[in-house]
Amino acid sequence: MEKKWLISVEEGTLDKVSENLRKKEATILQVLDAIGIIIIDPEKLKMKDIKDIDGVLSVEEERDNSI
């Protein structure tokens, strides 16, 4: 299964954070504008690399939930 990270960003920083993620060669899988979330495939990035980007509030690994 592919690893995914959910990145919460400050209001108004979605484009800036997305641009910085692309510069770090992260694969952006989805952008949820309404709630300020970017979902990425981190590839070889470390969580600290993402947390250090201005505008990032939190980074969490996506978890599978089954009912």
C-alpha positions as CSV (number, residue, x, y, z in Angstrom):
1,M,0.0,0.0,0.0
2,E,1.2,3.5,-0.8
3,K,2.1,5.7,2.1
4,K,0.2,9.0,2.2
5,W,0.6,12.1,4.4
6,L,-2.1,14.6,5.3
7,I,-0.8,18.1,5.6
8,S,-2.9,20.8,7.3
9,V,-2.0,24.3,6.3
10,E,-2.7,27.8,7.6
11,E,-5.5,29.7,5.9
12,G,-4.2,31.5,2.8
13,T,-1.0,29.4,2.4
14,L,-2.3,26.5,0.3
15,D,-0.6,27.6,-2.9
16,K,2.7,28.6,-1.2
17,V,2.9,25.3,0.6
18,S,2.0,23.3,-2.6
19,E,4.8,25.1,-4.4
20,N,7.3,24.3,-1.7
21,L,6.2,20.6,-1.7
22,R,6.8,20.4,-5.5
23,K,10.3,22.0,-5.0
24,K,11.0,19.2,-2.5
25,E,9.8,16.7,-5.2
26,A,6.8,15.5,-3.2
27,T,4.0,14.0,-5.3
28,I,0.8,15.9,-4.5
29,L,-2.1,13.5,-4.8
30,Q,-5.0,15.7,-3.8
31,V,-5.7,19.3,-2.5
32,L,-8.7,19.9,-0.4
33,D,-9.1,23.7,-0.6
34,A,-12.2,24.0,1.5
35,I,-10.5,22.4,4.6
36,G,-6.9,23.4,4.0
37,I,-5.5,19.9,3.5
38,I,-2.9,18.6,1.0
39,I,-2.4,14.9,0.6
40,I,1.0,13.7,-0.7
41,D,3.0,10.7,-1.4
42,P,6.2,11.6,0.6
43,E,8.5,9.3,-1.4
44,K,11.9,9.9,0.3
45,L,11.0,13.0,2.3
46,K,11.1,13.0,6.1
47,M,8.2,14.4,8.2
48,K,10.5,17.1,9.5
49,D,11.2,18.4,6.0
50,I,7.5,19.0,5.6
51,K,6.9,20.5,9.1
52,D,9.7,23.1,8.4
53,I,7.7,24.6,5.5
54,D,6.2,28.0,6.4
55,G,2.4,27.6,6.6
56,V,2.3,24.0,7.6
57,L,0.3,23.4,10.8
58,S,0.6,19.6,11.0
59,V,1.6,16.4,9.2
60,E,0.0,13.1,9.8
61,E,0.3,9.7,8.2
62,E,-2.9,8.5,6.7
63,R,-4.3,5.5,8.4
64,D,-6.6,2.8,6.9
65,N,-9.9,2.4,8.7
66,S,-12.1,-0.6,8.2
67,I,-15.5,-1.2,9.6
